[in-house]
């Protein structure tokens, strides 16, 4: 087996990142006001993301995963607790944070190139630098031949590449991905996972990935956080032990099965809670 | 055979049939002149300039009515969209609006604006504006939430998000409102000229009808048909381009 596939067998015990925190949540809760009641969606949650770490969050539907991402992105403020990025409290969308959403967020009225350049133009960047960055991102995401195409002319996977390229050009230090491959077929997801790992290695950004797919989390991440049913809290942290230079071929290793089994062991209990609540 | 070709064949066949029925006297000349004669008559009246003032007045009124309907409808749509309780209250009224025969209000407009272009434009706007309001509401409703979130991620102001994301995202739906506004403006202006005007193409058609001047009447009707067809073809080309980009 190549070094790329070599996974260290590590104890699958709850762990937290040991490096200095790039992003940090402490006692974060989020409660939504409904017309006749309130909904405690999240927390209290504690989380440290190490700089350059690839961290994934898995959990049952409606457990507050996307709410957690919104708080880190500055799109939503916590009711209580603190959220920090690079040592500063998160108030609004912080500089250096990029988000890729599950839904297609490409702008249908702009071609691929203009979509990718959108954020840079809003930031008032020098046109030569915009061109340089867009050329790189479009090439990196394999969109060179589609630069003049409009999103309606592209497949779902290609449109998601456009959205990733649009995030990539901003050179974010923290990339938040909210089930970005949720709408794609299994093969495309695996390949997009490889692209994502390549992007992570080249940019050295910290990545937080929200996903429903245990295999995706197990394959891509350095560490996976398992969340409970609503109100979501972390009930386990699983270190994968993969080397940084890895790709989707790790799915064929026994260690991948161990990680997935460990994740499912925890998640199954939470999923059963939801099912029995539904039956009740 | 393509749909387009079949459509052309059907239209040409209908025209040829009418031409034949007119030429052999099945349709008397007092009822209708042959289509080829309509073309000749149209050429004559355009060359003579006999109806140039009427044509200018009508199409100016249509243009003013369209612009006013689009602007007022868009602004009203945005206001209604931003006030959900107002929207809940008036949406049923908007839905049943076209059940009201707008032309019954013409005495009110004559009292307010007098006989002339202002009354005609008011009726046409009244007829057209609600289609633009409805299209604006529909367009704003259909902007994907994720696009607004993307604007937040780029830390864009509310105004920039509206101009650079929401407006382009809603454009295909807004354009449907523009198309309907143009159609209703044509109907509103020309129909109003029949009943409350002393000038304009509608008035000239009614005048020719009353004097049995079939040549003038059909020539002017043909002119309206040609202009409506050209304008609609142009709008449909733009619409198809916008809709093609919307498909995802």
Interface residues (C-beta under 8 A of the other chain):
Chain A: X73 X75 X92 X93 X97 X98 X99 X101 X103 X104 X105 X107 X108 X109 X118 X119 X122 X123 X150 X151 X152 X159
Chain B: X144 X145 X146 X147 X149 X150 X152 X153 X154 X155 X156 X160 X164 X165 X168 X169 X171 X244 X245 X246 X247 X248
